[in-house]
Amino acid sequence: MEFLCYHRDRQGSLALRMELLEAHWSYMDQYQKEMIARGPTLADDGDTPTGSVHILDLPDPAAARAFAFDEPGYQAGVYRDVLLRRWRNLLGRTMWDFPGGPTVGRRYLVLGLGHAHGTAADLTVPADRDELIAYGPLLSDDATTWLGTAALVRAPDPDTARAVLTPDRYAEIEVHHWQFGGRP
């Protein structure tokens, strides 16, 4: 089962985040084989972390919750909240398989949060998939209810990244600067 986990940083927690960076990486090293994608979201300056995205394949929702809430930064109070959802890897690859590589161009996390009782949208991979690093629906724990869509995309700007999703089909579309993660 694939899951998307997005830890959003608490305001003023940067020093604590940096203090726990090695503990975070060591924790994530345990999940290296399960990782589909990972990396920080960043403020508009392109340097200041604002969150941490992990997409991974785990046995069940309980294992996903343990992954999200046992993370050292979460335990220490770095994060203000956690978005944890089942996810379906429509590209069938990891970020390391992305033909565009890890460094060329700007990267974004695009989260389309569905309307309550809304009709599912963007359930197929867009025709222009060359700039997609990861793409798939956000689902309920039992994978029966569509809750939104998440994508990691290379794009020249946030508006182009946002356009990967159908705008009027979501309660909200968030676009966050993102970069490939892992140990440097």
ABEGO torsion letter per residue (X at the ends): XBBBBBBBBBBGAAAAAAAAAAAAAAAAAAAAAABABBEBBBBAAGABBAEBBBBBBBABAAAAAAAAAABAAAAAGABABBBBBBBBBAAGBBAAABAAEAABEBBBBBBBBBBBGBBBBGABBBABAAABABBEBBBBAAGABBAEBBBBBBBABAAAAAAABBAAABABBBBBBBBBBEBX
